[in-house]
Amino acid sequence: MKYSQGKMGRVFVVRLEDGEVIHKELEQFAADRRVEAATVMIVGAADKGSVLVVGPKRGADMPPIPMEKKLEEACEIEGVGTIFPNEEGKPILHMHIACGREGATVTGCVRRGVKVWKVAEVIIVEMLGVNGRREVDPRTGFELLVPRRPTMTDLTRHPGER
């Protein structure tokens, strides 16, 4: 187990609108506001044609070959995720959502492009003093979160400062 400890910073309430791609919009939002670490919650709807990553084709294969599921119709969604910078310092969203319609549900990662149908409400809670980043794992090819113990500078930094 690896961990880091911090405290809550700014809280953002965001409304995504029809046709916006979830991960692109939220990563740009984080970059524009210099959010380095956050937890993210979403509720709303995903549009027909959105693509989810729904697992590896075979769990033993390395690097994994992702399975994708294209949504056939608009679906209700709810999800959670995190934002942390990659090795270049760019904020990267890792979010899984559950998409439901008429009693059927599919769950997966938004990284292949999930478009909002009409509206999605997002709460972003910034974490201060959490020193972590996403680093490429050579075995899986995933950008894995690597938490590190915070420094005193991390703990005293104000929201939005670098």
C-alpha positions in Angstrom: 0.0 0.0 0.0 1.1 3.5 -0.8 -0.6 6.6 0.5 -0.5 10.3 1.0 -2.5 12.6 3.3 -3.8 16.1 2.7 -6.7 18.4 3.3 -9.7 19.7 1.4 -9.2 22.8 -0.8 -11.6 24.5 -3.2 -14.9 22.9 -4.1 -16.2 23.4 -7.7 -19.7 22.9 -9.0 -19.6 22.3 -12.7 -22.4 21.8 -15.3 -21.3 20.0 -18.4 -23.5 20.6 -21.4 -24.8 18.6 -24.4 -22.1 17.1 -26.5 -19.2 17.9 -24.3 -16.7 15.1 -23.8 -16.3 14.4 -20.0 -12.6 13.7 -19.7 -11.6 16.5 -22.1 -13.7 19.2 -20.4 -12.7 18.2 -16.8 -9.0 17.9 -17.6 -9.0 21.4 -19.2 -11.0 22.8 -16.3 -8.4 21.4 -13.9 -5.5 22.7 -15.9 -7.1 26.2 -16.2 -7.6 26.4 -12.5 -4.3 24.7 -11.5 -6.0 21.9 -9.7 -3.3 19.3 -9.1 -5.3 16.7 -7.1 -9.0 16.2 -6.8 -11.8 13.8 -6.3 -14.7 14.1 -8.8 -18.4 13.0 -8.7 -20.7 13.2 -11.7 -24.5 12.6 -12.3 -26.4 13.2 -15.5 -26.6 11.5 -18.9 -24.3 10.1 -21.6 -25.1 10.3 -25.2 -25.6 7.6 -27.8 -22.3 6.7 -29.4 -20.2 7.3 -26.3 -17.5 4.7 -25.7 -16.6 3.1 -22.4 -13.6 0.9 -21.6 -15.3 -2.1 -19.9 -12.3 -4.2 -19.0 -9.4 -6.1 -20.4 -10.1 -8.8 -23.0 -8.1 -11.3 -21.0 -6.9 -10.5 -17.5 -3.7 -12.4 -17.9 -2.5 -10.5 -21.0 0.1 -7.9 -20.5 -0.1 -5.2 -21.6 -3.9 -5.5 -21.4 -6.0 -5.2 -24.5 -9.0 -3.0 -23.6 -12.6 -4.0 -24.4 -14.9 -1.2 -25.4 -18.6 -0.7 -25.3 -20.4 1.8 -27.4 -23.6 3.1 -25.9 -26.5 2.4 -28.3 -28.8 5.0 -26.7 -28.7 7.9 -24.2 -28.2 6.6 -20.6 -28.4 7.9 -17.1 -25.0 8.1 -15.5 -23.3 8.4 -12.1 -19.7 8.1 -11.4 -16.6 8.9 -9.4 -13.0 9.6 -10.2 -9.8 11.4 -9.4 -7.6 14.0 -11.1 -3.8 13.8 -10.7 -1.1 15.1 -13.0 0.8 12.8 -15.3 4.6 12.8 -15.6 4.5 15.9 -17.8 2.3 17.7 -15.2 -1.0 17.6 -17.2 -4.1 16.8 -15.1 -5.5 13.4 -16.0 -9.0 12.3 -15.1 -9.5 8.6 -14.1 -13.2 8.1 -13.8 -15.6 5.2 -13.9 -19.3 5.6 -14.6 -22.3 3.4 -14.4 -24.6 3.9 -17.4 -28.2 2.7 -17.0 -31.3 2.5 -19.2 -34.4 0.4 -18.7 -32.9 -1.8 -16.0 -29.7 -2.6 -17.9 -26.4 -1.2 -16.7 -22.9 -1.0 -18.1 -19.9 0.3 -16.1 -16.6 1.5 -17.4 -13.9 4.1 -17.7 -14.6 7.4 -19.6 -11.1 7.7 -21.2 -12.3 6.7 -24.8 -14.8 9.5 -25.0 -18.1 9.8 -23.2 -20.3 12.6 -24.5 -22.8 14.4 -22.3 -26.5 14.0 -23.3 -28.1 17.4 -22.4 -26.5 17.9 -19.0 -24.2 16.4 -16.4 -23.5 17.9 -12.9 -20.0 17.5 -11.5 -18.6 18.2 -8.1 -14.8 18.6 -7.9 -13.2 18.6 -4.5 -9.6 19.8 -4.6 -7.1 18.0 -2.3 -4.2 20.0 -0.9 -1.0 18.6 0.3 -1.5 15.3 -1.6 1.7 14.7 -3.4 1.0 12.2 -6.2 1.2 11.8 -9.9 0.3 9.3 -12.6 3.3 7.4 -13.9 3.4 5.0 -16.8 3.7 1.4 -15.6 5.9 -0.5 -18.1 4.2 -3.8 -17.5 0.6 -2.6 -18.1 1.0 0.6 -20.0 -1.4 2.3 -17.5 -0.7 5.7 -16.0 -0.9 4.5 -12.4 -1.3 6.9 -9.5 1.8 7.0 -7.3 1.0 8.8 -4.0 4.0 10.3 -2.1 4.3 11.6 1.4 3.6 15.4 1.4 6.4 17.9 2.2 5.9 20.9 4.5 5.6 23.1 1.4 2.8 20.9 0.1 0.9 21.2 3.4 1.1 25.0 3.6 0.5 25.8 -0.1 -2.7 27.8 -0.9 -5.2 26.5 -3.4 -4.2 27.0 -7.0 -0.5 27.7 -6.2 2.2 25.6 -7.9 
